[in-house]
Every structure is written in C-alpha cells, then in structure tokens.
Amino acid sequence: MRIVENTLECDLAAFLERPLFCFLAQRSDDGPRISPLWFLWEDDRVWIVARLEERSYPERVRRDPATALAIVDFDPATGRVEHVGMRGAASLEPYDEDRAERLFAKYLGPRRGEWPEGFVDLDPDRYRLLEFTPETVVARDQSYPAPEREVRRR
C-alpha cells in the first residue's frame, strides 16, 4: 500500500476506525456504480459484509476486481472535512463470522444480543466478505473554519 498523500491530523488507522460509510466505486456494463457500505479496516485491508442475493456489487467484484473506495467525515457545524480515497483490487472471500461481528460491533455496539436480527447468525452460504486491498491511498484534511451561523439539520 502506497500512501500518495496524507494531511490528516490523526493517524490513518484511527480515521478508519470511525463508524463512517465507505463508498465502493466499480465499473459495470451500464457505467460507473457506487455503493455506500459499512466497513472494517483490519490487516491493512477494508472488509465489507457482502450479501450475495439482491445485491449487484458482489457480482461486479467477480467480473472486475479493479475498485476505488472513498470515506468522508464531514461536519458542517465544525467545518470538519476529512477524506480518504483508495484505489486497489477487491475479491470475495469466505464469510468469517468473527470478522463480521467486529465490523457490526463498530456500527451497532458491542452487545450482540441487542443487534437487529438481520445482523446475527448470518448464513455463510448467502454471505461473503468483500476484501479490498488498497494499492494507493490519498488522505486529506480539507477542513475549514466553521461559519458563525446555525447549520440547518433535518
């Protein structure tokens, strides 16, 4: 993994531990596609739980492993804009329940018994882990002074 640029004030691994969405960008026969997904950064790779049914991104990985990934942390109230972009290759690996649980705990909390049932005891025949191996990484802090106004939220 080659880090082309890193202007983040925090460690790259610390940024990637935040419960943010990653945006998986892929080619398809119909043009570019992007999928917002939960992820786990572990062993210098991005791991994503991939449901094989009713999802098109796992099949695109099989056809063309060339993939890009973006993760953004944005807060208009503070002016924080931090971005990590990666280019590399993805593959579908066997479902690993332990790794998947670490991923889900990042977003749902450590108490597995309190998770919605759609995240517990997943069938390994219906799920895989998407393993994204970054070749290049660009990490930028593009934060700005927050405006002296109230930011509208929904």
Backbone hydrogen bonds, N-H to C=O, Kabsch-Sander energy under -0.5 kcal/mol:
donor,donor_aa,acceptor,acceptor_aa,energy
2,R,135,E,-2.8
3,I,1,M,-0.6
4,V,2,R,-0.9
4,V,137,V,-2.4
5,E,137,V,-1.1
7,T,139,A,-2.6
15,F,11,D,-2.1
16,L,12,L,-2.3
17,E,13,A,-0.8
17,E,14,A,-0.6
18,R,15,F,-1.5
20,L,18,R,-2.3
22,C,37,L,-3.0
23,F,70,A,-2.9
24,L,22,C,-0.6
24,L,35,S,-2.8
25,A,23,F,-0.6
25,A,68,A,-3.2
26,Q,33,R,-2.6
31,G,28,S,-1.6
33,R,26,Q,-2.7
35,S,24,L,-2.1
37,L,22,C,-3.0
40,L,47,W,-2.0
42,E,40,L,-0.7
42,E,45,R,-2.4
45,R,42,E,-0.9
46,V,132,F,-2.4
47,W,40,L,-2.8
48,I,130,L,-2.0
50,A,48,I,-0.5
50,A,128,R,-3.1
51,R,49,V,-0.6
52,L,126,R,-2.7
53,E,126,R,-0.5
55,R,52,L,-0.5
60,R,56,S,-1.7
61,V,57,Y,-2.0
62,R,58,P,-1.8
63,R,59,E,-2.0
64,D,60,R,-2.8
67,T,88,G,-2.5
68,A,25,A,-2.1
69,L,86,M,-2.5
70,A,23,F,-1.7
71,I,84,V,-2.4
72,V,21,F,-0.6
73,D,82,E,-2.8
74,F,72,V,-0.5
75,D,80,R,-2.3
78,T,75,D,-0.9
79,G,75,D,-2.1
80,R,75,D,-1.1
82,E,73,D,-2.4
83,H,140,R,-2.8
84,V,71,I,-2.6
85,G,138,V,-3.1
86,M,69,L,-2.9
87,R,136,T,-2.0
88,G,67,T,-2.6
89,A,133,T,-1.8
90,A,65,P,-2.1
91,S,131,E,-1.8
93,E,91,S,-0.6
93,E,129,L,-3.3
95,Y,127,Y,-0.5
97,E,95,Y,-0.6
100,A,96,D,-2.7
101,E,97,E,-2.4
102,R,98,D,-1.8
103,L,99,R,-2.1
104,F,100,A,-2.9
105,A,101,E,-2.5
106,K,102,R,-1.3
107,Y,103,L,-0.8
107,Y,104,F,-0.8
108,L,104,F,-3.3
109,G,105,A,-1.7
112,R,110,P,-1.4
114,E,111,R,-2.3
115,W,112,R,-1.6
119,F,116,P,-2.2
120,V,117,E,-1.4
126,R,123,D,-1.9
127,Y,123,D,-0.8
128,R,50,A,-2.3
129,L,93,E,-2.4
130,L,48,I,-3.5
130,L,128,R,-0.5
131,E,91,S,-3.0
131,E,129,L,-0.6
132,F,46,V,-3.1
132,F,130,L,-0.6
133,T,89,A,-3.0
133,T,131,E,-0.6
135,E,87,R,-3.5
136,T,87,R,-2.0
137,V,2,R,-2.1
138,V,85,G,-2.8
139,A,5,E,-2.7
140,R,83,H,-3.2
142,Q,81,V,-3.2
142,Q,140,R,-0.7
144,Y,79,G,-2.1
146,A,78,T,-0.5
149,R,147,P,-1.7
